[in-house]
Structure formats: structure tokens, C-alpha cells
Amino acid sequence: METYIKGNFKKSIFSSEAGYIIGLFKVKETNDESLKDYVDRTITFTGYFHELNEVDTYNFYGKLVNHAKYGEQFQVDSYERCKPEEKDAIVEFLTSGLFKGIGEKKAKKIVDTLGKDTLKIILEQPNNLVLIPTITKKNADLLHEKLKEYELSYSTIIYLQELGFQTKDSMLIYNYYKEETIKLLEKNIYRVIRDINDLTFKKVDIVALSSGIEKNALIRIEAAIIYIMNELSNAYGHSFFHKEEIASFLRRVLNTTITEEEYEKSLKELEKNLEIIRKDDKYYLKEMYESETIITKRVVSLNSRKIEETPKLQIEIETVQNNLNITYNEEQLNAIKQSYLNDFLIITGGPGTGKTTIIKAIVELFKEMNKLSYRELEEKIALLAPTGRAAKRISESTNLPASTIHRFLKWQKESNKFQINEYNKSKVEFILIDEASMVDTYLMANLFKGITSKCKIIMIGDDKQLPSVGPGQVLHDLISSEKVNTIKLKNLYRQANDSNIIKLAYDIRNGEINKEIFNTEEDLTFIECPDNEVISNIKEIANTYKDISYKDFQILAPMYKTLYGIDEINKNLQSIFNKKDKTKKEIMIGDTLFREQDKVIELTNMPEENVYNGDIGIIEKIFLSPKKEITINFDNNIVKYTPANFNKFRLAYAISIHKSQGSEFDIVIMPVVNGYRKMLYRKLVYTGITRSKKKLYLIGDVGALKKAVANTESDIRRTTIKDNLINGIF
């Protein structure tokens, strides 16, 4: 039997536009023994609702969960409103405020006259109301319309559930379309994919087909085209596609054959409705086309604005250099100066060129030239990075607050929208973005939307590293266009010149491998071995570092599966870094054993907990009873996990190279084997190698490394920001 609690809604603690509510519920009865203690008390509840009021009695169906932050909550999967049946309850309902002009006296007269079927009569025979003394035609019409509207919401939810939508999805749909829901969905059920972020093509298509939509219906083909373009964009990073490649995926997605005429007609309809944009033979999703246009226009505008140089600038640069006690080389000094003279500037360079130390000087120079206190500086400048770890590095370098771009724009997880946007702009005057190669097209466009046209932008990064996980290659396009102010740092610090890791990184940047530097100095070791000996070599090296801080040592690999993938490495290293111990509790999650003191990595963004995708921590406690719970320490930020989000972390003795972006480790081990196949390409290997600060071990096959360095095909993304800048088209 499904668990339920019956009672009354008391208070909303949090509510979103999508209808997600956290609130308090006064429990009158329940069928679950574990909830008996809540009878006649309030319990915190969560779920999706289209409307709740303090008058009605509700049945909430769901389960009791233990939230990491808020404790015990009743998670509502579905609910129903209990219609008032007793006369007193009906009077209370009519005087609840839903029906203006109906006070207690009028309500009692209505109920005394119509009895326990009052609500049914108002809905079906509203003219009977005017026979009651003091009830006017206006009162009768109001009661009928409001009650009909009230009932419509519930009947619409039922309609959606009968179509095949789950309760949560039904709530999301009704809260978006309200009374227009049925009419709009009957016209085109696939429109919900565009309007509501949580509803995917696959989910809606199942409902649509079961409700009688033909496999080759034009609205289905149109929805599939948008779905395919989104999927390809996320998978390959492209901004646009050609008609033929979209068509090649259509048959698989639709599971039917469509004619050329049907395909052409669908494309034209999407163009007409501005859901896709066609330029020559290139087809863009509307959001992508607009994002590239926003970026191009803003960069051109900012790039053209210059500040006139004065003698004071050179004096202040020398003062900053003295205050920081850092001697910058000529190209670094030029970068610092240009950061003040230009409203848009890119500073790029490989490892060892001093990008981080330049950030200090840029921030300090901005403060001195504008005569700002540190408090005023914090209000006018935003130091940003794509990841939490990269933001923390900027903060440590400058002693100023820094944040992820998502946090700066106040991203809301529930709605997948930014609160800082074109309608609510930030007032900062200067933004500096570190690790800018990781910023995708959509995120960059949203950043531009959220700041004023006068806000200064400096992007710092290495465009030879992996591009953003999301579509596009913003930093690469801007630099390669040669149309924007760019400083390319080439000179290495003395320490970097002595580093074989840095030498290897620059060889790879240039598409070369010089075997002579392997095993000549302590910082770079290459252990050649067959694929089946990779794990044993990793274990042997790991044993020598088993007492080092988890922050300083990391294994990086490109794949999770295979006999030498991340999952297998983690299983083998757990026994080295965190041996089984009677004092340490353990728990099986899926096919992975976790124990207290294990090193783990967060897989999602949890802004409410200040934890982000890629953050690494240590399991502090595992609680097995009375309820399962895991607490993880992310650099003194303690976060609680319950079974509902146990899938948000995994072991992290080995992590993917993609997840390592924005991080640095003293010691890195990186297997390079032929078995990784297509995952071996230049930017991936380069990014992995440049995560190491002091010691790098490469294990495997030099031939595989050479193949990776020669492979630049995976680097190619089709975008148009570069072309737009070169040709002046925007």
C-alpha cells in the first residue's frame, strides 16, 4: 500500500516558478508506522504542486526521506485534494478567501439551502443560487467561475496523468500552461520539450505515441530535429549542422522512414517559427545562433574601446610590482598594462608563463588606478572561473572573493535559469575570467546578458587545453580570429625552464615528442609496459605515496571502463590508500564499495551546498542505521548525502582528465595505452600533463603517446564566432 499522510498545508518555506515547494504540513492521519509520531504535528514536505491552500484537506502520497541539510522530510510523489463533505467544512471552504463577496452569513445560507451537495450544485446548476435570499447573480457567477477554475486544475492534472505523464511532470506542465494546458497539448504535445527544461524528447515521445500521434506526424519530425541538433551539439561541441547529417539520425530517432518532402516541410516550419536559423547550408538552433551573435557583437564593441595611456599608469605598474615583490618580464608587464588600457583583452599562454601571478597585478593595478579601497574593489570587480577549484585558486592568489560563473549569475537548479540576466544585470564594472578555455558558448552569452555593456572583460587561459564540455570553443575562436586584443605569453619563468614536464607540454603543443627528456630528471618518468601491466605499475608507484595528502597526488585517465580504466584503477588503489579496517564503516552503492576516509569526487553542481562538479573530498562518516547517510568533507565544507543522492559522487583515487581541468596536483600518474583508442588526442593528453606541478609519471606505450599527439581530429568543432569576427558578420 502506498504511504500517505492526510492533513493540512500550513506554510511554504520555499517555492519555485515550476511549482516545486518546500513547506510545512499538519498531519492528521497516516498509514505508515514510522510516521505515527507526526500525527497532530507538522512535518516538512517537498514536491511539485499546482496549488495549495490552508483550507483544504489533502492526501500526500510519497515517502519519508532524510535530507542532508534539512533532516526528515516527506517527499511527495502525488497528492489529492479531499473535497469538503461536512457542512461546517463547506462553509469554511466558501469563506476561505477564494470567493470574494462571500462572507460567513451568505456561506451558511447557501449550505443550509443546498446541503452536502453544495459544491456539486454550484458547478452543475449555478442558477439555483439566485433562489437563495441575499445571493445576487454576481455572487452566483463568481462562485461558479471560481469553483470551475479550481476544479479545472485538478481535472487537468488527471488528464495529463492519464496521457502517461508522471505526477511531477504533470505539475510542471500545468504550472506552466495553467488553463491553456489541454488546448495547447492537443494542438502540439511536443511543445512542452521547448518550454519545460525537465521534459526530454524521449519522455514526451512515449506519451505522444501512446496517445495516438502518428510516427511520421510533422510535429513529431520537427521535435526530433530539435532533439538531434541538441544531442549532436552536446556530444561534438558544434554550433551548426548540415541538412544531410541531421537526416542521417532521423530514422533512428523516429524508428520509421520519412519522405524527403516531409523532412523539407518540417525544416521550413521550424525556420518559419524561428526555432532553427539557416544561413546558407548551415542550420543552427535559435539559442546557439543568438548566443554566438551576442558574443560577437559584445566583443567587437568592447574591443574597440581604449583608454588613453598616461605617465601615471607606468608609475602605478612599478608600484604594484614593488608591492607584490614580483619581478615581471617584459611581455608580462605589457599584459598588465594592456589590461588597463583595453576594455576587452585575452591573455593566453602555456604552463610556466606566469598567468596566475599576472592576475594579482591586474587586480591591484585596477584598484590603484581607480583609487579604490579593498571593500570598494570587491563591489566593482568579479573574479570568475568555470569551476569551484579554479575560482578558489584565484581567491588564494588575490586574497579577494572569487566564484564560479554559475554562482555569479545566480543559477537556479530547479528552473535551469540565471537570476542575473538581461532583465536583472549585475553592476560590476570589471570581470576577470580564469581558465577561460572551459567557458562554452551558452555560458559566455549568458554572462554577457547579465552584465552592462560598459563592463570590462579580461579572459585568461590556455587555448591548447581541452575545450569546454558544453558546445563551442569561445576562447579558441576569439584568439584565432586575430581580431581581438590578445597577449600571447611565451617566455617561461626560470623554474619552468628547468622543468621537463613543461618541456614535454610545449613539445605536445607543437605536435612533437622528444623521448630524450624521459627519465633524465626526477620530475618526468615514463614507464614503458604492456597494457596488462599498467595497473600493477600504478599500484607500485602509489605505494610510495600512500601517506601523502589526497590533495597532492592524483591518477588521471581518459576512460572509465576497460581493464585499465578509471573504475578498475580506483578498485585497486582503494586498498593502498584506504585499507579495510574494523574501525571504518563501509557501504555498497551499486557495484562500488565505499568506506570511511575514501577519496571521492562530486559529479554534479550543488550550489546550495557550495559544492560543484569536480570537487574532491574525503568521506568522514558513514551511518548505516537508523537511516543511511554519508558525510563528505570538501576542504572543511561538510556535506551530508542521503540515499537519494548517493549517485552524485564516486571514488577519486583516479579521475578523468576532463574532471581535472582547473586543478593542479604536485604528483600525477597518467596511463597512456593503445587501449584508450579514440580517447587519445592531443588536447586531452596536453591537459592531463599540465595538471602536474612537480612530478609526472607516464605509464604505457610511447607509441600510444605519439598517436595521441598526432591526433587533432577530436579538437575540431564547427563554430562561427571566428568567421563572424573576420568577415564582420554579426
Solvent accessible surface area in square Angstrom, and as a share of the most:
residue,aa,sasa,rsa
1,M,215,0.96
2,E,98,0.44
3,T,29,0.17
4,Y,45,0.17
5,I,0,0.00
6,K,59,0.25
7,G,0,0.00
8,N,21,0.11
9,F,19,0.08
10,K,96,0.41
11,K,118,0.50
12,S,52,0.34
13,I,98,0.50
14,F,80,0.33
15,S,68,0.44
16,S,24,0.16
17,E,156,0.70
18,A,23,0.18
19,G,9,0.09
20,Y,43,0.17
21,I,21,0.11
22,I,28,0.14
23,G,0,0.00
24,L,49,0.24
25,F,0,0.00
26,K,70,0.30
27,V,0,0.00
28,K,108,0.46
29,E,77,0.35
30,T,10,0.06
31,N,53,0.27
32,D,38,0.20
33,E,139,0.62
34,S,73,0.47
35,L,0,0.00
36,K,89,0.38
37,D,112,0.58
38,Y,30,0.11
39,V,47,0.27
40,D,105,0.54
41,R,126,0.46
42,T,60,0.35
43,I,3,0.02
44,T,30,0.18
45,F,0,0.00
46,T,11,0.06
47,G,7,0.06
48,Y,25,0.09
49,F,2,0.01
50,H,16,0.07
51,E,68,0.31
52,L,25,0.12
53,N,24,0.13
54,E,116,0.52
55,V,36,0.21
56,D,4,0.02
57,T,30,0.17
58,Y,1,0.00
59,N,20,0.10
60,F,0,0.00
61,Y,48,0.18
62,G,8,0.08
63,K,107,0.45
64,L,40,0.20
65,V,30,0.17
66,N,35,0.18
67,H,61,0.27
68,A,8,0.06
69,K,109,0.46
70,Y,123,0.47
71,G,27,0.26
72,E,59,0.27
73,Q,5,0.02
74,F,0,0.00
75,Q,58,0.26
76,V,12,0.07
77,D,72,0.38
78,S,27,0.18
79,Y,23,0.09
80,E,75,0.34
81,R,25,0.09
82,C,30,0.18
83,K,112,0.47
84,P,20,0.13
85,E,130,0.58
86,E,130,0.58
87,K,99,0.42
88,D,118,0.61
89,A,37,0.29
90,I,1,0.00
91,V,18,0.10
92,E,101,0.45
93,F,1,0.00
94,L,0,0.00
95,T,49,0.29
96,S,38,0.24
97,G,60,0.58
98,L,54,0.27
99,F,5,0.02
100,K,168,0.71
101,G,56,0.54
102,I,12,0.06
103,G,39,0.37
104,E,104,0.47
105,K,172,0.73
106,K,54,0.23
107,A,0,0.00
108,K,102,0.43
109,K,84,0.36
110,I,0,0.00
111,V,1,0.01
112,D,106,0.55
113,T,85,0.49
114,L,27,0.13
115,G,16,0.16
116,K,150,0.64
117,D,69,0.36
118,T,0,0.00
119,L,19,0.09
120,K,122,0.52
121,I,32,0.16
122,I,0,0.00
123,L,47,0.23
124,E,116,0.52
125,Q,103,0.46
126,P,32,0.20
127,N,111,0.57
128,N,51,0.26
129,L,0,0.00
130,V,63,0.36
131,L,142,0.71
132,I,5,0.03
133,P,95,0.60
134,T,79,0.46
135,I,9,0.04
136,T,71,0.41
137,K,123,0.52
138,K,167,0.71
139,N,14,0.07
140,A,3,0.03
141,D,64,0.33
142,L,52,0.26
143,L,1,0.00
144,H,34,0.15
145,E,90,0.40
146,K,81,0.34
147,L,2,0.01
148,K,96,0.41
149,E,101,0.45
150,Y,14,0.05
151,E,36,0.16
152,L,62,0.31
153,S,4,0.03
154,Y,35,0.13
155,S,58,0.37
156,T,2,0.01
157,I,12,0.06
158,I,90,0.46
159,Y,51,0.19
160,L,0,0.00
161,Q,60,0.27
162,E,140,0.63
163,L,35,0.18
164,G,46,0.45
165,F,8,0.03
166,Q,131,0.58
167,T,23,0.13
168,K,88,0.37
169,D,4,0.02
170,S,0,0.00
171,M,2,0.01
172,L,10,0.05
173,I,0,0.00
174,Y,16,0.06
175,N,20,0.10
176,Y,117,0.44
177,Y,14,0.05
178,K,87,0.37
179,E,109,0.49
180,E,69,0.31
181,T,1,0.00
182,I,51,0.26
183,K,126,0.53
184,L,35,0.18
185,L,7,0.03
186,E,126,0.56
187,K,162,0.69
188,N,40,0.20
189,I,9,0.04
190,Y,9,0.03
191,R,61,0.22
192,V,0,0.00
193,I,41,0.21
194,R,135,0.49
195,D,34,0.17
196,I,13,0.07
197,N,92,0.47
198,D,50,0.26
199,L,3,0.01
200,T,72,0.42
201,F,6,0.03
202,K,131,0.56
203,K,77,0.33
204,V,0,0.00
205,D,12,0.06
206,I,123,0.63
207,V,8,0.05
208,A,0,0.00
209,L,59,0.29
210,S,86,0.55
211,S,56,0.36
212,G,56,0.54
213,I,46,0.23
214,E,119,0.54
215,K,87,0.37
216,N,66,0.34
217,A,24,0.19
218,L,57,0.28
219,I,44,0.23
220,R,4,0.02
221,I,0,0.00
222,E,19,0.08
223,A,15,0.11
224,A,0,0.00
225,I,0,0.00
226,I,33,0.17
227,Y,40,0.15
228,I,4,0.02
229,M,0,0.00
230,N,59,0.30
231,E,87,0.39
232,L,13,0.07
233,S,4,0.02
234,N,91,0.47
235,A,74,0.57
236,Y,124,0.47
237,G,1,0.01
238,H,24,0.11
239,S,3,0.02
240,F,13,0.05
241,F,3,0.01
242,H,54,0.24
243,K,55,0.24
244,E,122,0.55
245,E,48,0.21
246,I,0,0.00
247,A,38,0.29
248,S,66,0.42
249,F,59,0.25
250,L,4,0.02
251,R,152,0.55
252,R,173,0.63
253,V,40,0.23
254,L,0,0.00
255,N,108,0.55
256,T,31,0.18
257,T,94,0.55
258,I,31,0.16
259,T,79,0.46
260,E,113,0.51
261,E,135,0.60
262,E,37,0.17
263,Y,9,0.03
264,E,50,0.22
265,K,117,0.50
266,S,0,0.00
267,L,2,0.01
268,K,133,0.56
269,E,62,0.28
270,L,2,0.01
271,E,45,0.20
272,K,155,0.66
273,N,77,0.39
274,L,104,0.52
275,E,40,0.18
276,I,1,0.01
277,I,30,0.15
278,R,117,0.43
279,K,95,0.40
280,D,123,0.64
281,D,85,0.44
282,K,55,0.23
283,Y,16,0.06
284,Y,8,0.03
285,L,14,0.07
286,K,81,0.34
287,E,100,0.45
288,M,2,0.01
289,Y,64,0.24
290,E,79,0.36
291,S,5,0.03
292,E,3,0.01
293,T,29,0.17
294,I,49,0.25
295,I,0,0.00
296,T,0,0.00
297,K,105,0.44
298,R,38,0.14
299,V,0,0.00
300,V,53,0.31
301,S,49,0.32
302,L,0,0.00
303,N,25,0.13
304,S,80,0.52
305,R,76,0.28
306,K,123,0.52
307,I,70,0.35
308,E,152,0.68
309,E,86,0.39
310,T,64,0.37
311,P,114,0.72
312,K,78,0.33
313,L,1,0.01
314,Q,79,0.35
315,I,109,0.55
316,E,21,0.09
317,I,5,0.02
318,E,87,0.39
319,T,51,0.30
320,V,2,0.01
321,Q,34,0.15
322,N,116,0.60
323,N,93,0.48
324,L,49,0.25
325,N,139,0.71
326,I,35,0.18
327,T,118,0.69
328,Y,9,0.04
329,N,45,0.23
330,E,140,0.63
331,E,35,0.16
332,Q,1,0.00
333,L,35,0.17
334,N,59,0.30
335,A,0,0.00
336,I,3,0.01
337,K,45,0.19
338,Q,41,0.18
339,S,2,0.02
340,Y,36,0.14
341,L,16,0.08
342,N,5,0.03
343,D,21,0.11
344,F,0,0.00
345,L,1,0.01
346,I,0,0.00
347,I,0,0.00
348,T,8,0.05
349,G,3,0.02
350,G,0,0.00
351,P,23,0.15
352,G,26,0.25
353,T,1,0.00
354,G,11,0.10
355,K,38,0.16
356,T,58,0.34
357,T,33,0.19
358,I,0,0.00
359,I,1,0.01
360,K,59,0.25
361,A,0,0.00
362,I,3,0.02
363,V,4,0.02
364,E,23,0.10
365,L,1,0.01
366,F,18,0.08
367,K,23,0.10
368,E,40,0.18
369,M,22,0.10
370,N,63,0.32
371,K,144,0.61
372,L,19,0.10
373,S,53,0.34
374,Y,112,0.42
375,R,160,0.58
376,E,61,0.27
377,L,0,0.00
378,E,83,0.37
379,E,108,0.48
380,K,61,0.26
381,I,11,0.05
382,A,10,0.07
383,L,4,0.02
384,L,2,0.01
385,A,0,0.00
386,P,25,0.15
387,T,16,0.09
388,G,18,0.18
389,R,40,0.15
390,A,0,0.00
391,A,5,0.04
392,K,94,0.40
393,R,56,0.21
394,I,1,0.01
395,S,33,0.21
396,E,113,0.51
397,S,19,0.12
398,T,19,0.11
399,N,135,0.69
400,L,9,0.04
401,P,85,0.53
402,A,28,0.21
403,S,28,0.18
404,T,5,0.03
405,I,0,0.00
406,H,49,0.22
407,R,115,0.42
408,F,33,0.14
409,L,0,0.00
410,K,111,0.47
411,W,48,0.17
412,Q,69,0.31
413,K,89,0.38
414,E,57,0.26
415,S,24,0.15
416,N,72,0.37
417,K,122,0.52
418,F,31,0.13
419,Q,85,0.38
420,I,16,0.08
421,N,39,0.20
422,E,74,0.33
423,Y,194,0.74
424,N,79,0.41
425,K,81,0.35
426,S,15,0.10
427,K,184,0.78
428,V,17,0.10
429,E,82,0.37
430,F,1,0.01
431,I,0,0.00
432,L,0,0.00
433,I,0,0.00
434,D,11,0.06
435,E,15,0.07
436,A,0,0.00
437,S,9,0.06
438,M,28,0.12
439,V,1,0.01
440,D,25,0.13
441,T,0,0.00
442,Y,45,0.17
443,L,14,0.07
444,M,0,0.00
445,A,1,0.01
446,N,34,0.17
447,L,0,0.00
448,F,0,0.00
449,K,58,0.24
450,G,0,0.00
451,I,0,0.00
452,T,50,0.29
453,S,64,0.41
454,K,161,0.68
455,C,1,0.00
456,K,14,0.06
457,I,0,0.00
458,I,0,0.00
459,M,0,0.00
460,I,0,0.00
461,G,2,0.02
462,D,4,0.02
463,D,17,0.09
464,K,82,0.35
465,Q,13,0.06
466,L,1,0.00
467,P,19,0.12
468,S,1,0.01
469,V,113,0.65
470,G,16,0.16
471,P,5,0.03
472,G,0,0.00
473,Q,19,0.09
474,V,1,0.01
475,L,2,0.01
476,H,63,0.28
477,D,2,0.01
478,L,0,0.00
479,I,12,0.06
480,S,35,0.23
481,S,5,0.03
482,E,147,0.66
483,K,107,0.45
484,V,13,0.08
485,N,29,0.15
486,T,39,0.23
487,I,22,0.11
488,K,103,0.44
489,L,5,0.03
490,K,145,0.62
491,N,79,0.41
492,L,41,0.21
493,Y,65,0.25
494,R,175,0.64
495,Q,123,0.55
496,A,10,0.07
497,N,81,0.41
498,D,97,0.50
499,S,21,0.13
500,N,5,0.03
501,I,4,0.02
502,I,21,0.11
503,K,89,0.38
504,L,0,0.00
505,A,0,0.00
506,Y,46,0.17
507,D,28,0.14
508,I,0,0.00
509,R,50,0.18
510,N,103,0.53
511,G,30,0.29
512,E,96,0.43
513,I,34,0.17
514,N,62,0.32
515,K,99,0.42
516,E,131,0.59
517,I,20,0.10
518,F,18,0.07
519,N,93,0.47
520,T,82,0.48
521,E,103,0.46
522,E,148,0.67
523,D,26,0.13
524,L,0,0.00
525,T,28,0.17
526,F,10,0.04
527,I,47,0.24
528,E,111,0.50
529,C,19,0.11
530,P,76,0.48
531,D,42,0.22
532,N,131,0.67
533,E,80,0.36
534,V,0,0.00
535,I,28,0.14
536,S,65,0.42
537,N,27,0.14
538,I,1,0.00
539,K,68,0.29
540,E,122,0.55
541,I,15,0.08
542,A,0,0.00
543,N,69,0.35
544,T,102,0.60
545,Y,40,0.15
546,K,92,0.39
547,D,137,0.71
548,I,56,0.29
549,S,53,0.34
550,Y,57,0.22
551,K,101,0.43
552,D,43,0.22
553,F,7,0.03
554,Q,0,0.00
555,I,0,0.00
556,L,0,0.00
557,A,0,0.00
558,P,10,0.06
559,M,39,0.17
560,Y,64,0.24
561,K,141,0.60
562,T,48,0.28
563,L,143,0.71
564,Y,30,0.11
565,G,0,0.00
566,I,1,0.00
567,D,34,0.17
568,E,59,0.27
569,I,1,0.00
570,N,6,0.03
571,K,107,0.45
572,N,35,0.18
573,L,0,0.00
574,Q,15,0.07
575,S,60,0.39
576,I,18,0.09
577,F,51,0.21
578,N,3,0.02
579,K,128,0.54
580,K,147,0.62
581,D,60,0.31
582,K,209,0.88
583,T,116,0.68
584,K,51,0.22
585,K,98,0.42
586,E,41,0.18
587,I,14,0.07
588,M,116,0.52
589,I,36,0.18
590,G,76,0.73
591,D,112,0.58
592,T,34,0.19
593,L,51,0.25
594,F,6,0.03
595,R,14,0.05
596,E,17,0.08
597,Q,91,0.40
598,D,0,0.00
599,K,9,0.04
600,V,0,0.00
601,I,4,0.02
602,E,0,0.00
603,L,44,0.22
604,T,46,0.27
605,N,41,0.21
606,M,6,0.02
607,P,32,0.20
608,E,96,0.43
609,E,25,0.11
610,N,74,0.38
611,V,0,0.00
612,Y,13,0.05
613,N,60,0.31
614,G,1,0.01
615,D,20,0.10
616,I,26,0.13
617,G,0,0.00
618,I,27,0.14
619,I,0,0.00
620,E,62,0.28
621,K,109,0.46
622,I,1,0.01
623,F,80,0.33
624,L,80,0.40
625,S,87,0.56
626,P,135,0.85
627,K,73,0.31
628,K,101,0.43
629,E,24,0.11
630,I,0,0.00
631,T,10,0.06
632,I,0,0.00
633,N,29,0.15
634,F,12,0.05
635,D,57,0.29
636,N,130,0.67
637,N,45,0.23
638,I,84,0.43
639,V,1,0.01
640,K,91,0.39
641,Y,0,0.00
642,T,7,0.04
643,P,74,0.47
644,A,80,0.62
645,N,25,0.13
646,F,14,0.06
647,N,116,0.59
648,K,42,0.18
649,F,7,0.03
650,R,71,0.26
651,L,8,0.04
652,A,0,0.00
653,Y,11,0.04
654,A,1,0.00
655,I,4,0.02
656,S,8,0.05
657,I,2,0.01
658,H,63,0.28
659,K,43,0.18
660,S,0,0.00
661,Q,1,0.01
662,G,0,0.00
663,S,8,0.05
664,E,76,0.34
665,F,11,0.05
666,D,23,0.12
667,I,15,0.08
668,V,0,0.00
669,I,0,0.00
670,M,3,0.01
671,P,1,0.01
672,V,1,0.01
673,V,0,0.00
674,N,60,0.31
675,G,9,0.09
676,Y,1,0.00
677,R,155,0.57
678,K,179,0.76
679,M,59,0.26
680,L,12,0.06
681,Y,23,0.09
682,R,59,0.21
683,K,22,0.09
684,L,0,0.00
685,V,2,0.01
686,Y,2,0.01
687,T,0,0.00
688,G,0,0.00
689,I,0,0.00
690,T,13,0.07
691,R,8,0.03
692,S,9,0.06
693,K,110,0.47
694,K,132,0.56
695,K,35,0.15
696,L,0,0.00
697,Y,27,0.10
698,L,0,0.00
699,I,0,0.00
700,G,1,0.01
701,D,45,0.23
702,V,8,0.05
703,G,32,0.30
704,A,0,0.00
705,L,0,0.00
706,K,94,0.40
707,K,129,0.55
708,A,0,0.00
709,V,3,0.02
710,A,77,0.60
711,N,41,0.21
712,T,53,0.31
713,E,138,0.62
714,S,55,0.36
715,D,22,0.11
716,I,116,0.59
717,R,38,0.14
718,R,66,0.24
719,T,17,0.10
720,T,8,0.04
721,I,2,0.01
722,K,69,0.29
723,D,61,0.31
724,N,24,0.13
725,L,13,0.07
726,I,78,0.39
727,N,93,0.48
728,G,49,0.47
729,I,109,0.55
730,F,97,0.40
